[in-house]
Amino acid sequence: MTIDPGAKQDVEAWTTFTASADIPDWISKAYIDSYRGPRDDSSEATKAAEASWLPASLLTPAMLGAHYRLGRHRAAGESCVAVYRADDPAGFGPALQVVAEHGGMLMDSVTVLLHRLGIAYAAILTPVFDVHRSPTGELLRIEPKAEGTSPHLGEAWMHVALSPAVDHKGLAEVERLLPKVLADVQRVATDATALIATLSELAGEVESNAGGRFSAPDRQDVGELLRWLGDGNFLLLGYQRCRVADGMVYGEGSSGMGVLRGRTGSRPRLTDDDKLLVLAQARVGSYLRYGAYPYAIAVREYVDGSVVEHRFVGLFSVAAMNADVLEIPTISRRVREALAMAESDPSHPGQLLLDVIQTVPRPELFTLSAQRLLTMARAVVDLGSQRQALLFLRADRLQYFVSCLVYMPRDRYTTAVRMQFEDILVREFGGTRLEFTARVSESPWALMHFMVRLPEVGVAGEGAAAPPVDVSEANRIRIQGLLTEAARTWADRLIGAAAAAGSVGQADAMHYAAAFSEAYKQAVTPADAIGDIAVITELTDDSVKLVFSERDEQGVAQLTWFLGGRTASLSQLLPMLQSMGVVVLEERPFSVTRPDGLPVWIYQFKISPHPTIPLAPTVAERAATAHRFAEAVTAIWHGRVEIDRFNELVMRAGLTWQQVVLLRAYAKYLRQAGFPYSQSYIESVLNEHPATVRSLVDLFEALFVPVPSGSASNRDAQAAAAAVAADIDALVSLDTDRILRAFASLVQATLRTNYFVTRQGSARCRDVLALKLNAQLIDELPLPRPRYEIFVYSPRVEGVHLRFGPVARGGLRWSDRRDDFRTEILGLVKAQAVKNAVIVPVGAKGGFVVKRPPLPTGDPAADRDATRAEGVACYQLFISGLLDVTDNVDHATASVNPPPEVVRRDGDDAYLVVAADKGTATFSDIANDVAKSYGFWLGDAFASGGSVGYDHKAMGITARGAWEAVKRHFREIGIDTQTQDFTVVGIGDMSGDVFGNGMLLSKHIRLIAAFDHRHIFLDPNPDAAVSWAERRRMFELPRSSWSDYDRSLISEGGGVYSREQKAIPLSAQVRAVLGIDGSVDGGAAEMAPPNLIRAILRAPVDLLFNGGIGTYIKAESESDADVGDRANDPVRVNANQVRAKVIGEGGNLGVTALGRVEFDLSGGRINTDALDNSAGVDCSDHEVNIKILIDSLVSAGTVKADERTQLLESMTDEVAQLVLADNEDQNDLMGTSRANAASLLPVHAMQIKYLVAERGVNRELEALPSEKEIARRSEAGIGLTSPELATLMAHVKLGLKEEVLATELPDQDVFASRLPRYFPTALRERFTPEIRSHQLRREIVTTMLINDLVDTAGITYAFRIAEDVGVTPIDAVRTYVATDAIFGVGHIWRRIRAANLPIALSDRLTLDTRRLIDRAGRWLLNYRPQPLAVGAEINRFAAMVKALTPRMSEWLRGDDKAIVEKTAAEFASQGVPEDLAYRVSTGLYRYSLLDIIDIADIADIDAAEVADTYFALMDRLGTDGLLTAVSQLPRHDRWHSLARLAIRDDIYGALRSLCFDVLAVGEPGESSEQKIAEWEHLSASRVARARRTLDDIRASGQKDLATLSVAARQIRRMTRTSGRGISG
């Protein structure tokens, strides 16, 4: 298609396609095919890709229309130009458009102009069309460019899309200059043929001018040269014939062609009289073609006596610049001459010289003579053996520029060197700018050609020459020296610096010269690098070194950080530095490899201190600060120090990083204690008060620096404490005061620390800090506060160990509560303290957190192993920290040895034992290995349950202990769990210790549902026997889960489901057994797992057995947040919603304390987790104490070391029986306590009040009822709940144990005689003497004693005795031991349990026996010398009581005898052995044997006679009825209880006195009745009055406090003696 704009239809076509998007394909293709991007080196594919967007973005109707309008009229030789700005209405700017005659230089010249002006472009479109124009330039026809020649004019229609960033000024310059450039392009194109012809013609004239002044060879060379130039080697841009006169040339205007057309004026001449041809370069660069500075070739000619200078202007072609020198006319002759001159010098082969000459830029060769060429070539050849630069200078004859040729060894050439050369040359010659070319080939040298442009000077005349420039030999040599020095490589200077320093060998210097990166070489001088090498040499793998430079006046210093064998990112390093209180201004990383292959990373930082940190005033102080800074950052890098603002104290307070760690540890402890201030606020306060911080550290060091005995450390500590106090008193801010005072309090409360321990293998040497604290002195701690506390801190692990007594025990937990693990441990230790009431140690608990867990890899198995490995490592560090500050015991001497390098501010403290807990169940051997490494005296008794010890899971001991509680609860409701089927729901799975063992303890368990963290198990109608067998299989299957349960054995409607399921189907059977009705879920056929678990917890079953982890039941009054177990919030239920009859707590914390109380008050049966699962700790306690004994035997040689393990294992079953006996005793105690809880509520209330006031028990923390709640229950006739009784029992035991241990009682034989019974038979039979010298004999005796007392005599016994009689609890303990021995109470109690009686009956027998204990105890306190000589009293009474007891049936009479026989018969009828039934029935009568024996001793009468008289008198007076009535009086409060006691004591006292009176009047041989009759006769009036009153009382039937008081008084009035008769 062609378009003829002159034709009507073509005009319409043009208008159409320029007004719409319907552009003819051939036009689009022409534009697209001409596309040129901004990068000339783009591949065709790249260009095609870049051009793909053109039709849509550039070829718009507006753009084409504008181009058309620009080209509608163009006169011949004219170029049309249009510039469009961004805001041009055309809408496609910024852009420029050109319509010009097609020529090769058009596009290049336009792009050169844009480049010179700094204007970027996005695309150039230059389609070429065949155009028909009228003589006046009007566009007639336009059509595609024809192939080959065309008679029509070829026009380039150029469109340049410019960068949007171009400014108006730049576009204005384009508008100004582009027409001139295009005009030059047009002139060159127009005159191209004439220029070639002129050059050729001049060549002929030069050759033929035989009469000229120049030799034929010269004329021949010039002629050939001109032809060579015209043969495509020189792009002719212009020509002008010039007349030479007065040293100037004057152009003949008419002769000008190309760019010189029309040029006039004078210019300096180029040629001399003796120069036929001269080559020069223009001062100003051309815009044509590639924009280089054009060369001027001047040829001198003498014509008719005048001198003519022919000037050609142009550019050498690429081919010319690379042409062989032997093929270039003129030059070739000079080269050959030079080579000929060199033939006599064999040291410089011609070919080598020629190779050098070939490197010289061709324009330079025109200026060099043969001799000069030879000299240069020889110098370059010699350069190969010289490590220097070689400079050749040439000044332009017009002084426009200086040509600088520089040769240098190729291996020395770098861009950096070249740029240094540029700077030197421009500076030395005063240049304004510089162009260069560089040539680096396979030859041994590199060539750089610099053209230094000289400044223009104000010399008259256009283009006048400048003053001469100094290119003398002297100046050349001087500048060459500068270049040589610059060309010296960094490596050269490093080797030189190494030789001068002498600290780095040449081989190492050469290695590092090559190994250091260019970036390093640019940043570091060789002299400084020598220092770096010295540091690098000392590095080891994974080592670090920091080097400081002296700070400048602004405090800016350079810190160089060296890392050996390990790299780091700046994002890792910067926070470390910033935590030190510095601002990082600049950072530069480098790396290098040592000769031995160790990679080293070097990081240079420019740093300045934070503006608020003052600079140290002296050099020495700054050096010390830098040293501390470097050590601190090194410690941070190695992970020994955490990254936070505490590190600023290194500079602010002048602390070492170790001292900073100490303060950070105290802060971490405060946060764990619930301190209300954030760590960041604490950091700010400490940083704002550096002097006080320094005083705190001084105080700490004064207290704990190990010093020789008799030193002044105490005085120093007092002074430091005073300084701290003064600093704090001066503070204004309350918050600041509280924070700093808290730190001072912690320092003063610190008892021991491993801060100064240096022993290898210690925790301290592994960056673990241990602080043993007196918690009672720390006001910031919540209640309860332990007696001892050790806080362990390191960047890797933190932990705390709380102990409530010198002999304490509890597990170590791997906690996941990093922010409040102490709160978690404190909650656990409260339960542990209660749990430990049954064992020797009091409560303790520890826990630690892993602070740097391994990053997940995506491989679950690998991640699990990595996490466990880190947990084990942190566990080991934690235990090491505890042992660092714990005393040891010498086995040989039993003496206590303090830990080395530890100052003790407390007494001996050597008992530290641990146990397994959550997360550490399998860590016992690990703990024992740590203890072994310390030589700790407990050996593997340090952590029970290890590979040599008692495996709790294999023994099932914890579950078996919990099952005793379950059995007891069910016996109370008439169910025998071992013979009757019962329904169960559970928490746990069969792989677990407690749940797995627990669910195998009865073959009558019908487990209808269970869940753990993975699955939900449902079996709505299980076969007890079949399901038991399957559970057994799963228990024995390693790492089993509910998913392993044989589905074929599950009853209809059941199944095993993942807790990950969205919903679980509910069968009718499951809904029925779980008690789910439509009111729960609207009768839905499925439930979400959390809802189903809640239904399981609320199921109407017999037993809910908890063997898992987590808190699932709370009180209605509690929120989930109160519980503190977020993971189980979705499944937790309220206790009053639980419909199970019994809850068995094999696991810890399954029910909250308040939840237990609520469940009990709602009719359920529950104890506490501490009581139910105490068998585990009891077993561990036996293991520890047995191991202590056996280890002492091994040390003494009594037992061989290889017998130890076998001996321990042989006692496993008996240890279990000993432990379970404790559980049975406690559960029986709980049963009897529940039985009379309501009647004893007033006593319990008083006892709780006493514990709160005297022992610091917190009602709220212990979930004991308030006084208001007790009053409510009293009105409702409700006593303490079972959980409350369990808690009360524990505190009673703990209190009594503490009081007994503070006395000499455990050392007395009468108490210590029970010690061997603690140990298995194998040890008792062989090693009784050794048992009596056990390291913990006092604690074991005390534990056994108090367990016996409370379990037998009851929770309130000691309290009531002490309150009633006005004695101490220790006196109560003495009386219990005496009573037990005198009356054989323990034997009776054991027989009651062994009889396997109905629970109500056994409880009644037990409670009746306790009445004997109560009354006998009071009697001993009232009638025997105090403090009670227990052994003597036992000797006095026990044998006699034993002898008299069988004759009780002889002495009892009347109603008394009838009551005993009736009661005994009732007992016997229910299965009680007859002798036991009679023994219990006569218990309160046997109590009177104490009076009888005492009366017999005082009156010196046979005890049998006294007994007969005593009981006859009792029958005669009817005192038993009165005593029974007294027992039925209520105990509303303390005063009612004391009144009851007083009446009873009055009656018994009167009976004792009357017995004295009766015996005094009787005669030998008389019967008791005769004696009583005689006494009545002698005391008729008194007796009559008393009888009348007593008869009136009996007749009234009123037996309240008043009437019984009167009755007791009347009996007393019958007496003639006091009756106390205390014998000694």
RARA-V716054 format. One line per field, one symbol per residue. ss: DSSP state (H for helix, E for strand, - for the rest). burial: + if it has 9 or more other C-alpha atoms within 8 Angstrom, else -. A space follows every 50 residues. Layout:
# RARA-V716054
ss=???
burial=???
This chain:
# RARA-V716054
ss=--E----HHHHHHHHHHHH-----HHHHHHHHH--EE------HHHHHHH H--HHHH---HHHHHHHHHHH-E------EEEEE----------EEEEEE E----HHHHHHHHHHH----EEEEEEEEEEEEE----EEEEEEE------ --EEEEEEEEEE-----HHHHHHHHHHHHHHHHHHHHHHHHHHHHHHHHH HHHHHHHH-------HHHHHHHHHHHHHHHHHHEEEEEEEEEEEE--EEE E-HHH-EE-------EEE--------EEEEE-------------EEEEEE EEE--EEEEEEEEEEE-HHHH---HHH---HHHHHHHHHHHHHH-----H HHHHHHHHH--HHHH----HHHHHHHHHHHHHHHH---EEEEEEE----- EEEEEEEEEHHH--HHHHHHHHHHHHHHH---EEEEEEEE----EEEEEE EEE-------------------HHHHHHHHHHHHHHH--HHHHHHHHHHH H----HHHHHHHHHH--HHHHHH--HHHHHHHHHHHHH-----EEEEE-- ------EEEEEEEE-----HHHHHHHHH---EEEEEEEEEEEE-----EE EEEEEEEEE---------HHHHHHHHHHHHHHHHHHH-------HHHHHH HH----HHHHHHHHHHHHHHHH------HHHHHHHHHH-HHHHHHHHHHH HHHH--------HHHHHHHHHHHHHHHHH----HHHHHHHHHHHHHHHHE EEE----------HHH--EEEEE-HHH----------EEEEEE---EEEE EEE----EE-EEEEE-----HHHHHHHHHHHHHHHHHH---EEEEEEEEE ---------HHHHHHHHHHHHHHHHHHHHHHHHH---EE------EE--- -------------EE--------HHHHHHHHHH-----HHH-E------- -HHHH-HHHHHHHHHHHHHHHH---------EEEEEE-----HHHHHH-- ----EEEEEEE---EEEE-----HHHHHHHHHHHHH-----HHH--HHH- ----EEEE-----EE--HHHHHH----HHHH----EE-HHHHHHHHH--- --EEEE------EE-----HHHH--HHHHHH-EEHHH----EEEE----- E-HHHHHHHHH---E---HHHH-HHHHHHHHHHHHHHHHHHHHHHH---- HHHHHHHHHH-HHHHHHHHHHHHHHHHHHHHHHHH-----HHHHHHHHHH HHHHH---HHHH----HHHHHHHHHH-----HHHHHHHHHHHHHHHHHHH H---HHH-HHHH--HHHH--HHHHHHHHHHHH----HHHHHHHHHHHHHH HHH---HHHHHHHHH---HHHHHHHHHHHHHHH-HHHHHHHHHH----HH HHHHHHHHHHHHHHHHHHHHHHH------HHHHHHHHHHHHHHHH--HHH H--HHHHHHHHHHHHHHHH----HHHHHHHH-HHHHH-HHHHHHHHHHH- --HHHHHHHHHHHHHHH-HHHHHHHHH------HHHHHHHHHHHHHHHHH HHHHHHHHHHH------HHHHHHHHHHH-HHHHHHHHHHHHHHHHH---- HHHHHHHHHHHHH-----------
burial=--++++---++-+++++++---+---++-+++-++++----+----+--+ +--++---+++++++++--++++++--+++++++++-+-+-+++++++++ ++--++-+++-++++---+++++++++++++++---++++++++-----+ --+++++++++++--+---++-+++--++-+++++++++-++--++--++ -+++-++----------+++++++++++++--++++++++++++---+++ +++-+++++++-+--++++++----+++++++--+-+++-++++++++++ ++----+++++++++++--++---++-++++++++++++--++----+++ -+++-++----+--++---+--++-++++++-++--+++++++-++-+++ ++++++++++-++---++-+++-+++--+-++-+-----+---+++++++ ++++---------+++----+---+++-++++++-+++-++++++-+++- ---+++-++++++--++--++---+++-++--++++--+---++++-+-- +---++++++++++++------++++++++++++--+--+++++---+++ +++++++++---+-------+++-++-++++++++++-+++-+-++++++ +++++++-+++++++++++++++++---+--++++++--+-+++++++++ -+++--------++-++--++-++--++--+----++-+++++++++-++ ++++-++----++++-+++++++++--+-++----+++++++++++++++ +++++++++++++++--+-+++++++-+++++++++++++++++++++++ +-----------+--++--+++-++++++++++++++++++----+-++- +++------+-+++++++-+--++++++++++---+-+++++++++--++ +++-++++++++++++++++++---++---++++++++++++++++++++ --++++++++++--++++++++-+-+++-+++-++----+++--+----+ +-+++++-+-+--+-++-+++++++++---------++++++++++++++ ++++++++++++++++---+--+-+--++-++++++-+++++++++++++ ++++++++++---+++++++++++++++++++++++++++-++++---+- ---++--++-++-+++-+++-+++++++++++++--++++++++++++-+ ++------+--++++----+--++---++++++++++++++++++++-++ +----+----++-+++-+++--++---+-+++-+--++++++++++++++ ++++++++++++--+-+-+++++++++++++++++--++-+++-+-+--- +++-+++++++++++++++++-+++--+-+--++--++++++-+---+-- +++--+++-++-+++-++---+-+-+++-+++++-++-++++++++++-- +-+-+++++++++++---++-++-++--+-+-++-++++++-++-++-++ +++++++++-++-----+-+++-+++--+--++--++-++--+-----+- +-+++-+++++++++---+-----
